[in-house]
Amino acid sequence: MIPLDAIPPELRGAIERGLGSQMLSSPRPVQAWANRPPIALAWLELLERFYQDSLLSERLRELLRLKVASITTCQACQLARKSDTVSEEDIACLSLDSDRFTPAEQAALVFAELFAGNYQAIDDQHYARLAECFTPAEVAEISMFCGLMLAGGRLTYVLQAY
């Protein structure tokens, strides 16, 4: 881990923005990535785009993030709360068919679970269900967001940066 005061100013600023916006719940993963500042900064810039310029609702992003975290078993990701739009009751029943969730949320949660745990099972039927609820651009964003959450959770766990 690179100490925060040893991280280049541009990356340190990105960490501070991320913590301030709740995009990051801890600086620890970035402190590990800070051994490669330009790549760490690019990662944070991509993540920031999802939180500043998303087609998806804050609630849907948080549900997807938590669903992926439940599969990657990243404890830091599971414990972090990045939105007040998802209640503890929602989290307790992140099952795919709960009536707590809209049909769109259910379709996205099914996709996220498969994406993180059984990606080879994703087929045309899953994309057809997503297409009933989301535009092609939103489906693309759901896929990219799930990918970034999966990678981030695994990376945090592997680097023991939790």
KEVEXVEX-448685 format. One record per residue: residue number from 1; y, x, z of N, C-alpha, C in turn; chain. Coordinates in nm, 4 decimals, decimal comma. Layout:
BEGIN
> NUM:Y:X:Z:Y:X:Z:Y:X:Z:A .
...
END
This chain:
BEGIN
> 1:-0,1180:0,0838:0,0000:0,0000:0,0000:0,0000:0,1241:0,0881:0,0000:A .
> 2:0,2153:0,0543:-0,0869:0,3429:0,1243:-0,0912:0,4359:0,0554:0,0099:A .
> 3:0,4977:0,1308:0,1003:0,5925:0,0676:0,1939:0,7059:-0,0002:0,1167:A .
> 4:0,7524:-0,1124:0,1679:0,8570:-0,1877:0,0982:0,9795:-0,1031:0,0678:A .
> 5:1,0180:-0,0161:0,1612:1,1385:0,0644:0,1390:1,1177:0,1758:0,0359:A .
> 6:0,9931:0,1970:-0,0083:0,9642:0,2979:-0,1103:0,9435:0,2359:-0,2490:A .
> 7:0,9498:0,1049:-0,2574:0,9312:0,0346:-0,3848:1,0613:0,0413:-0,4638:A .
> 8:1,0548:0,0680:-0,5935:1,1771:0,0742:-0,6744:1,2620:-0,0528:-0,6584:A .
> 9:1,3940:-0,0378:-0,6613:1,4840:-0,1515:-0,6344:1,4585:-0,2753:-0,7205:A .
> 10:1,4305:-0,2603:-0,8477:1,4093:-0,3768:-0,9340:1,2862:-0,4562:-0,8893:A .
> 11:1,1805:-0,3856:-0,8560:1,0587:-0,4517:-0,8093:1,0802:-0,5113:-0,6702:A .
> 12:1,1496:-0,4398:-0,5854:1,1798:-0,4916:-0,4513:1,2622:-0,6208:-0,4617:A .
> 13:1,3562:-0,6243:-0,5558:1,4356:-0,7448:-0,5778:1,3490:-0,8613:-0,6231:A .
> 14:1,2509:-0,8339:-0,7094:1,1597:-0,9387:-0,7557:1,0755:-0,9910:-0,6389:A .
> 15:1,0348:-0,9020:-0,5502:0,9593:-0,9434:-0,4311:1,0457:-1,0335:-0,3441:A .
> 16:1,1699:-0,9936:-0,3215:1,2604:-1,0727:-0,2377:1,2846:-1,2107:-0,2982:A .
> 17:1,3038:-1,2171:-0,4306:1,3207:-1,3469:-0,4969:1,1953:-1,4319:-0,4814:A .
> 18:1,0792:-1,3687:-0,4984:0,9526:-1,4409:-0,4867:0,9292:-1,4948:-0,3476:A .
> 19:0,9623:-1,4183:-0,2469:0,9470:-1,4649:-0,1093:1,0475:-1,5767:-0,0796:A .
> 20:1,1691:-1,5609:-0,1303:1,2739:-1,6610:-0,1078:1,2428:-1,7943:-0,1725:A .
> 21:1,1780:-1,7919:-0,2871:1,1456:-1,9163:-0,3591:1,0091:-1,9724:-0,3207:A .
> 22:0,9373:-1,9047:-0,2361:0,7999:-1,9380:-0,1947:0,6984:-1,9142:-0,3057:A .
> 23:0,7403:-1,8503:-0,4143:0,6466:-1,8130:-0,5190:0,5448:-1,7133:-0,4614:A .
> 24:0,5925:-1,6255:-0,3745:0,5060:-1,5316:-0,3028:0,5011:-1,5736:-0,1569:A .
> 25:0,3848:-1,5662:-0,0986:0,3740:-1,5956:0,0439:0,3693:-1,4672:0,1260:A .
> 26:0,3484:-1,3558:0,0584:0,3414:-1,2263:0,1251:0,3738:-1,1174:0,0229:A .
> 27:0,4365:-1,0095:0,0666:0,4613:-0,8985:-0,0257:0,3394:-0,8074:-0,0442:A .
> 28:0,2364:-0,8259:0,0381:0,1240:-0,7314:0,0415:0,0569:-0,7078:-0,0942:A .
> 29:0,0231:-0,8127:-0,1712:-0,0391:-0,7825:-0,3011:0,0514:-0,6959:-0,3892:A .
> 30:0,1793:-0,7250:-0,3878:0,2720:-0,6486:-0,4724:0,2867:-0,5061:-0,4200:A .
> 31:0,2733:-0,4871:-0,2910:0,2775:-0,3518:-0,2365:0,1608:-0,2683:-0,2892:A .
> 32:0,0476:-0,3327:-0,3146:-0,0658:-0,2619:-0,3746:-0,0398:-0,2366:-0,5233:A .
> 33:0,0155:-0,3374:-0,5908:0,0437:-0,3228:-0,7341:0,1577:-0,2252:-0,7594:A .
> 34:0,2392:-0,1998:-0,6583:0,3591:-0,1171:-0,6744:0,3267:0,0274:-0,7102:A .
> 35:0,1997:0,0621:-0,7086:0,1613:0,1935:-0,7601:0,1866:0,2006:-0,9110:A .
> 36:0,2024:0,0853:-0,9748:0,2368:0,0737:-1,1179:0,3544:-0,0216:-1,1308:A .
> 37:0,4742:0,0239:-1,0922:0,5898:-0,0654:-1,0851:0,6187:-0,1459:-1,2124:A .
> 38:0,6162:-0,0874:-1,3318:0,6492:-0,1697:-1,4494:0,5501:-0,2842:-1,4722:A .
> 39:0,4226:-0,2589:-1,4454:0,3220:-0,3632:-1,4641:0,3336:-0,4678:-1,3534:A .
> 40:0,3564:-0,4237:-1,2310:0,3759:-0,5180:-1,1199:0,4968:-0,6067:-1,1475:A .
> 41:0,6029:-0,5488:-1,1982:0,7228:-0,6266:-1,2298:0,6939:-0,7274:-1,3404:A .
> 42:0,6197:-0,6882:-1,4411:0,5847:-0,7797:-1,5501:0,5007:-0,8959:-1,4967:A .
> 43:0,4083:-0,8667:-1,4067:0,3251:-0,9715:-1,3468:0,4141:-1,0721:-1,2734:A .
> 44:0,5057:-1,0204:-1,1918:0,5936:-1,1093:-1,1163:0,6861:-1,1888:-1,2079:A .
> 45:0,7310:-1,1274:-1,3145:0,8163:-1,1998:-1,4096:0,7395:-1,3147:-1,4744:A .
> 46:0,6136:-1,2924:-1,5071:0,5316:-1,3991:-1,5634:0,5118:-1,5103:-1,4607:A .
> 47:0,4773:-1,4740:-1,3399:0,4586:-1,5720:-1,2342:0,5872:-1,6517:-1,2115:A .
> 48:0,6986:-1,5817:-1,2122:0,8285:-1,6465:-1,1923:0,8559:-1,7514:-1,3008:A .
> 49:0,8132:-1,7243:-1,4223:0,8319:-1,8214:-1,5313:0,7611:-1,9528:-1,5009:A .
> 50:0,6433:-1,9451:-1,4422:0,5699:-2,0667:-1,4075:0,6436:-2,1475:-1,3002:A .
> 51:0,7171:-2,0793:-1,2144:0,7867:-2,1490:-1,1067:0,9282:-2,1914:-1,1462:A .
> 52:0,9840:-2,1328:-1,2517:1,1206:-2,1666:-1,2922:1,1277:-2,2485:-1,4204:A .
> 53:1,0279:-2,2368:-1,5058:1,0373:-2,2978:-1,6382:0,9048:-2,3648:-1,6756:A .
> 54:0,8509:-2,4417:-1,5836:0,7194:-2,5018:-1,6057:0,7313:-2,6415:-1,6632:A .
> 55:0,6367:-2,6763:-1,7475:0,6227:-2,8138:-1,7949:0,5466:-2,8980:-1,6933:A .
> 56:0,4786:-2,8310:-1,6025:0,3942:-2,8989:-1,5034:0,4744:-2,9275:-1,3775:A .
> 57:0,4405:-3,0354:-1,3103:0,5083:-3,0675:-1,1851:0,4729:-2,9650:-1,0782:A .
> 58:0,5602:-2,9531:-0,9819:0,5362:-2,8635:-0,8689:0,4053:-2,9020:-0,7988:A .
> 59:0,3848:-3,0310:-0,7824:0,2633:-3,0791:-0,7159:0,1381:-3,0383:-0,7934:A .
> 60:0,1382:-3,0558:-0,9250:0,0205:-3,0211:-1,0034:-0,0071:-2,8714:-0,9964:A .
> 61:0,0970:-2,7900:-1,0082:0,0759:-2,6446:-0,9968:0,0149:-2,6089:-0,8618:A .
> 62:0,0641:-2,6712:-0,7544:0,0118:-2,6401:-0,6213:-0,1329:-2,6857:-0,6077:A .
> 63:-0,1655:-2,8036:-0,6599:-0,3050:-2,8498:-0,6557:-0,3954:-2,7535:-0,7328:A .
> 64:-0,3520:-2,7109:-0,8502:-0,4319:-2,6179:-0,9302:-0,4483:-2,4846:-0,8573:A .
> 65:-0,3387:-2,4351:-0,8005:-0,3432:-2,3071:-0,7286:-0,4423:-2,3152:-0,6135:A .
> 66:-0,4366:-2,4229:-0,5378:-0,5267:-2,4367:-0,4233:-0,6714:-2,4587:-0,4658:A .
> 67:-0,6935:-2,5298:-0,5752:-0,8306:-2,5490:-0,6251:-0,8895:-2,4141:-0,6663:A .
> 68:-0,8134:-2,3350:-0,7401:-0,8622:-2,2030:-0,7807:-0,8838:-2,1159:-0,6571:A .
> 69:-0,7932:-2,1222:-0,5596:-0,8068:-2,0422:-0,4370:-0,9331:-2,0793:-0,3605:A .
> 70:-0,9718:-2,2060:-0,3661:-1,0936:-2,2464:-0,2954:-1,2170:-2,1839:-0,3585:A .
> 71:-1,2080:-2,1480:-0,4840:-1,3214:-2,0886:-0,5551:-1,3192:-1,9362:-0,5464:A .
> 72:-1,2007:-1,8774:-0,5540:-1,1927:-1,7313:-0,5429:-1,2100:-1,6860:-0,3991:A .
> 73:-1,2018:-1,7786:-0,3064:-1,2085:-1,7531:-0,1623:-1,1054:-1,6509:-0,1165:A .
> 74:-0,9918:-1,6474:-0,1847:-0,8818:-1,5622:-0,1411:-0,8169:-1,6307:-0,0216:A .
> 75:-0,8367:-1,5730:0,0962:-0,7884:-1,6359:0,2184:-0,6367:-1,6495:0,2178:A .
> 76:-0,5670:-1,5480:0,1707:-0,4207:-1,5550:0,1651:-0,3772:-1,6706:0,0756:A .
> 77:-0,4444:-1,6868:-0,0368:-0,4106:-1,7949:-0,1299:-0,4439:-1,9308:-0,0706:A .
> 78:-0,5542:-1,9396:0,0016:-0,5951:-2,0669:0,0608:-0,5004:-2,1106:0,1723:A .
> 79:-0,4499:-2,0146:0,2473:-0,3638:-2,0470:0,3613:-0,2189:-2,0722:0,3214:A .
> 80:-0,1761:-2,0124:0,2119:-0,0363:-2,0245:0,1698:-0,0067:-2,1667:0,1235:A .
> 81:0,1130:-2,2117:0,1538:0,1615:-2,3405:0,1062:0,2907:-2,3149:0,0292:A .
> 82:0,2888:-2,3538:-0,0967:0,4027:-2,3249:-0,1833:0,4784:-2,4497:-0,2234:A .
> 83:0,4372:-2,5638:-0,1709:0,5037:-2,6888:-0,2057:0,4772:-2,7933:-0,0985:A .
> 84:0,5812:-2,8650:-0,0624:0,5664:-2,9753:0,0329:0,5140:-3,1019:-0,0341:A .
> 85:0,4956:-3,0979:-0,1659:0,4490:-3,2164:-0,2383:0,2989:-3,2384:-0,2225:A .
> 86:0,2295:-3,1391:-0,1664:0,0857:-3,1495:-0,1420:0,0655:-3,1483:0,0091:A .
> 87:0,0057:-3,2547:0,0593:-0,0141:-3,2674:0,2039:-0,1438:-3,1994:0,2472:A .
> 88:-0,1558:-3,1822:0,3760:-0,2801:-3,1281:0,4308:-0,3961:-3,2235:0,4027:A .
> 89:-0,3680:-3,3531:0,3985:-0,4711:-3,4512:0,3644:-0,5166:-3,4333:0,2196:A .
> 90:-0,4211:-3,4050:0,1300:-0,4573:-3,3768:-0,0095:-0,5507:-3,2566:-0,0164:A .
> 91:-0,5153:-3,1528:0,0567:-0,5920:-3,0290:0,0539:-0,7318:-3,0510:0,1111:A .
> 92:-0,7397:-3,1317:0,2159:-0,8682:-3,1580:0,2802:-0,9650:-3,2301:0,1866:A .
> 93:-0,9119:-3,3031:0,0899:-1,0021:-3,3755:-0,0013:-0,9705:-3,3392:-0,1454:A .
> 94:-0,9726:-3,2116:-0,1737:-0,9479:-3,1652:-0,3103:-1,0673:-3,1943:-0,3998:A .
> 95:-1,1473:-3,2932:-0,3617:-1,2593:-3,3298:-0,4470:-1,2051:-3,3873:-0,5768:A .
> 96:-1,2840:-3,3785:-0,6776:-1,2369:-3,4087:-0,8114:-1,2219:-3,5572:-0,8399:A .
> 97:-1,2830:-3,6412:-0,7597:-1,2771:-3,7835:-0,7891:-1,2041:-3,8633:-0,6818:A .
> 98:-1,1304:-3,7953:-0,5962:-1,0592:-3,8648:-0,4906:-0,9498:-3,9536:-0,5484:A .
> 99:-0,9356:-4,0720:-0,4919:-0,8301:-4,1611:-0,5388:-0,6917:-4,1206:-0,4875:A .
> 100:-0,6862:-4,0106:-0,4134:-0,5573:-3,9550:-0,3719:-0,4843:-3,8960:-0,4928:A .
> 101:-0,5601:-3,8668:-0,5970:-0,5047:-3,7979:-0,7125:-0,4991:-3,8891:-0,8336:A .
> 102:-0,3967:-3,8702:-0,9130:-0,3819:-3,9483:-1,0354:-0,4899:-3,9069:-1,1348:A .
> 103:-0,5142:-3,9872:-1,2385:-0,6101:-3,9455:-1,3416:-0,5728:-3,8103:-1,4037:A .
> 104:-0,4448:-3,7844:-1,4224:-0,4019:-3,6556:-1,4777:-0,4362:-3,5417:-1,3819:A .
> 105:-0,4074:-3,5617:-1,2526:-0,4402:-3,4592:-1,1541:-0,5905:-3,4370:-1,1474:A .
> 106:-0,6678:-3,5449:-1,1530:-0,8142:-3,5318:-1,1505:-0,8637:-3,4520:-1,2707:A .
> 107:-0,8114:-3,4808:-1,3891:-0,8537:-3,4086:-1,5095:-0,8196:-3,2602:-1,4975:A .
> 108:-0,7006:-3,2307:-1,4474:-0,6588:-3,0911:-1,4324:-0,7408:-3,0200:-1,3249:A .
> 109:-0,7741:-3,0905:-1,2167:-0,8553:-3,0301:-1,1104:-0,9971:-3,0003:-1,1584:A .
> 110:-1,0534:-3,0896:-1,2371:-1,1859:-3,0632:-1,2949:-1,1786:-2,9377:-1,3816:A .
> 111:-1,0775:-2,9301:-1,4651:-1,0610:-2,8142:-1,5520:-1,0461:-2,6863:-1,4687:A .
> 112:-0,9614:-2,6902:-1,3648:-0,9391:-2,5716:-1,2811:-1,0671:-2,5271:-1,2125:A .
> 113:-1,1445:-2,6237:-1,1636:-1,2704:-2,5880:-1,0972:-1,3657:-2,5200:-1,1949:A .
> 114:-1,3764:-2,5758:-1,3127:-1,4630:-2,5138:-1,4135:-1,4076:-2,3792:-1,4580:A .
> 115:-1,2781:-2,3725:-1,4790:-1,2143:-2,2476:-1,5228:-1,2474:-2,1347:-1,4265:A .
> 116:-1,2375:-2,1625:-1,2969:-1,2584:-2,0576:-1,1969:-1,4047:-2,0354:-1,1618:A .
> 117:-1,4893:-2,1382:-1,1794:-1,6256:-2,1252:-1,1310:-1,7355:-2,1350:-1,2342:A .
> 118:-1,7090:-2,2013:-1,3458:-1,8136:-2,2213:-1,4462:-1,7497:-2,2412:-1,5837:A .
> 119:-1,6706:-2,1445:-1,6249:-1,5880:-2,1572:-1,7455:-1,6686:-2,1869:-1,8714:A .
> 120:-1,7946:-2,1469:-1,8758:-1,8752:-2,1720:-1,9956:-1,9101:-2,3202:-2,0117:A .
> 121:-1,8893:-2,3980:-1,9069:-1,9163:-2,5418:-1,9145:-1,7980:-2,6204:-1,9730:A .
> 122:-1,6837:-2,5556:-1,9896:-1,5686:-2,6250:-2,0474:-1,5973:-2,6502:-2,1950:A .
> 123:-1,5888:-2,7771:-2,2322:-1,6195:-2,8132:-2,3701:-1,5144:-2,9089:-2,4254:A .
> 124:-1,5390:-2,9585:-2,5449:-1,4434:-3,0478:-2,6106:-1,4155:-3,1727:-2,5277:A .
> 125:-1,5133:-3,2193:-2,4547:-1,4957:-3,3377:-2,3709:-1,3879:-3,3133:-2,2649:A .
> 126:-1,3872:-3,1942:-2,2069:-1,2868:-3,1620:-2,1053:-1,1475:-3,1577:-2,1673:A .
> 127:-1,1389:-3,0992:-2,2863:-1,0085:-3,0936:-2,3533:-0,9634:-3,2324:-2,3969:A .
> 128:-1,0572:-3,3177:-2,4343:-1,0222:-3,4549:-2,4710:-0,9667:-3,5295:-2,3494:A .
> 129:-1,0281:-3,5072:-2,2340:-0,9781:-3,5730:-2,1120:-0,8385:-3,5219:-2,0767:A .
> 130:-0,8174:-3,3920:-2,0901:-0,6835:-3,3372:-2,0652:-0,5825:-3,3956:-2,1634:A .
> 131:-0,6238:-3,4092:-2,2897:-0,5333:-3,4593:-2,3941:-0,4911:-3,6038:-2,3688:A .
> 132:-0,5702:-3,6790:-2,2927:-0,5325:-3,8163:-2,2576:-0,4124:-3,8191:-2,1630:A .
> 133:-0,3923:-3,7086:-2,0914:-0,2906:-3,7050:-1,9855:-0,1775:-3,6055:-2,0112:A .
> 134:-0,2045:-3,5065:-2,0951:-0,1098:-3,3974:-2,1112:-0,0843:-3,3681:-2,2591:A .
> 135:0,0323:-3,3120:-2,2869:0,0630:-3,2664:-2,4220:-0,0126:-3,1359:-2,4480:A .
> 136:-0,0241:-3,0948:-2,5746:-0,0878:-2,9651:-2,6016:-0,0187:-2,8490:-2,5289:A .
> 137:0,1127:-2,8542:-2,5186:0,1845:-2,7473:-2,4478:0,1497:-2,7468:-2,2995:A .
> 138:0,1362:-2,8642:-2,2408:0,0985:-2,8722:-2,0995:-0,0446:-2,8241:-2,0781:A .
> 139:-0,1339:-2,8566:-2,1695:-0,2727:-2,8087:-2,1587:-0,2752:-2,6559:-2,1668:A .
> 140:-0,1965:-2,6004:-2,2570:-0,1886:-2,4544:-2,2672:-0,1371:-2,3954:-2,1368:A .
> 141:-0,0360:-2,4591:-2,0792:0,0196:-2,4070:-1,9543:-0,0800:-2,4198:-1,8391:A .
> 142:-0,1528:-2,5297:-1,8333:-0,2571:-2,5455:-1,7311:-0,3576:-2,4306:-1,7426:A .
> 143:-0,3991:-2,4009:-1,8635:-0,4955:-2,2918:-1,8865:-0,4389:-2,1574:-1,8419:A .
> 144:-0,3154:-2,1295:-1,8824:-0,2543:-2,0009:-1,8467:-0,2306:-1,9905:-1,6964:A .
> 145:-0,1869:-2,0993:-1,6344:-0,1627:-2,0972:-1,4907:-0,2930:-2,0753:-1,4150:A .
> 146:-0,3981:-2,1461:-1,4547:-0,5291:-2,1250:-1,3902:-0,5745:-1,9798:-1,4066:A .
> 147:-0,5523:-1,9239:-1,5250:-0,5894:-1,7851:-1,5491:-0,5142:-1,6889:-1,4590:A .
> 148:-0,3847:-1,7107:-1,4452:-0,3043:-1,6230:-1,3604:-0,3432:-1,6379:-1,2133:A .
> 149:-0,3710:-1,7618:-1,1704:-0,4120:-1,7840:-1,0315:-0,5489:-1,7213:-1,0043:A .
> 150:-0,6392:-1,7339:-1,0988:-0,7715:-1,6737:-1,0839:-0,7593:-1,5222:-1,0741:A .
> 151:-0,6851:-1,4639:-1,1647:-0,6678:-1,3184:-1,1644:-0,5966:-1,2715:-1,0375:A .
> 152:-0,4920:-1,3424:-0,9990:-0,4168:-1,3025:-0,8798:-0,5002:-1,3115:-0,7536:A .
> 153:-0,5781:-1,4177:-0,7410:-0,6633:-1,4326:-0,6231:-0,7709:-1,3259:-0,6161:A .
> 154:-0,8330:-1,3007:-0,7290:-0,9371:-1,1967:-0,7317:-0,8771:-1,0597:-0,7055:A .
> 155:-0,7627:-1,0340:-0,7655:-0,6973:-0,9046:-0,7478:-0,6570:-0,8844:-0,6027:A .
> 156:-0,6010:-0,9862:-0,5406:-0,5615:-0,9764:-0,3999:-0,6838:-0,9483:-0,3135:A .
> 157:-0,7929:-1,0173:-0,3406:-0,9148:-0,9977:-0,2629:-0,9728:-0,8575:-0,2841:A .
> 158:-0,9866:-0,8166:-0,4101:-1,0474:-0,6872:-0,4415:-0,9658:-0,5711:-0,3829:A .
> 159:-0,8331:-0,5840:-0,3904:-0,7466:-0,4768:-0,3360:-0,7293:-0,4876:-0,1849:A .
> 160:-0,7926:-0,5880:-0,1254:-0,7807:-0,6138:0,0183:-0,6339:-0,6202:0,0610:A .
> 161:-0,5553:-0,6901:-0,0215:-0,4107:-0,6990:0,0010:-0,3727:-0,8320:0,0636:A .
> 162:-0,4555:-0,8831:0,1498:-0,4295:-1,0116:0,2137:-0,3844:-0,9925:0,3565:A .
END
